[in-house]
Amino acid sequence: MATKLKVLVPAIKEKSGKVIKAPSKAYSHDELKKMAGKAAKGAKHEFELSNGRIVTRKVAAKVAEKAGEVPKSVGKKLHSHDLRRAEGIKKKKM
């Protein structure tokens, strides 16, 4: 039996194509941008899935809803705070 696909952590994709993944769900996309510095200007907000894929916020929202990680009221695009709120995780302060 296959394991259910889940959203693991927020990630950003720089214009160069480099992907920076958060150490945990406690981090927001904004914290990742701060960690990356100037190279993160204009970086896309994305998420890492349990199969290792990096996906858009729209795809992540569908995966998280299907896996029961977030309520269906999240909408079309997943935000890092949606995962934290659903799991009762406090935001990591930098």
N, C-alpha and C positions, 0 to 999 in steps of 0.2 A: 504494500500500500504506500502510495506517495505521501510525503509530508506536505502539509498545507503551506502555501507560499505566504510569507509575511513581510512586513516592512521592518527593517532592522534599525537603521539610523539615518538622520539627515545627511546630505552631502551637497557639495557645490561643485560645479564644473566650470573651470576657468575658460576664458576665450581660447587659450592654448590647447584646451582639451584635457588638461590635468584635472583629476578628480580628487577632492579632499573630503574624506569621510569623518564624521564626528566619532569621538571615542564611545559615546553612548547617546541614548535618546534625550538625556538631560541638556544637551547642547542645541542651540538654535542655529539657523542658517546665518544669522547676523554674527554670532560668535565665531563661526567658521570663517566668515569673511575677515573678521578682525585678526584671527590667527594667521590667515594667508597674506594679509597686508595688501600692498598695491596691486599685486597680480590678480587679486580677486575682484577688482573693479569690473562690474558688468557680468559677474559670474551668475550662472543659472542655479536656481534652487532645485535640487533633485533629492532622491532618496535611494538608499541601497536596499535591495531585497534579499531575502534569505538564500536565494540561488546565486547571489553575487552580482546580479545585474544592477546597473544604475539607471533609474527611470525618472521620468518627469513627474511633477506634482499631480497631474491628471491620472496617470497610470497608478501611482502610489495610492491615490484616494480609492480607486476601484479595488486594488489589492487589499488595503486595510479594511475596507467595508466587508469584502467577501470573507476575510479571515476573522471578522468580529473584533478587530483591534480598535475600531472607532465606530460611533453611531452613524447611521445613514444620513443624519442631518449635517454632516461635515461639509457636504457640497461637492463640487466638481474638482477642486484642487485641494490637496492635502497640505497643511502647514505643520511645521515642527511642533507648535504648541498644541495641535490637535492630538498628537500621540502622547505628549506629556500629560495633558488633561485627562485623557481616557485611561491612562495607567497610573495616575496620581503621582507623577514624577515632578519634582521641583526643578526649575530651570537652573542650570549651572551659571554662576556669576563669574565673569572674567575680570 
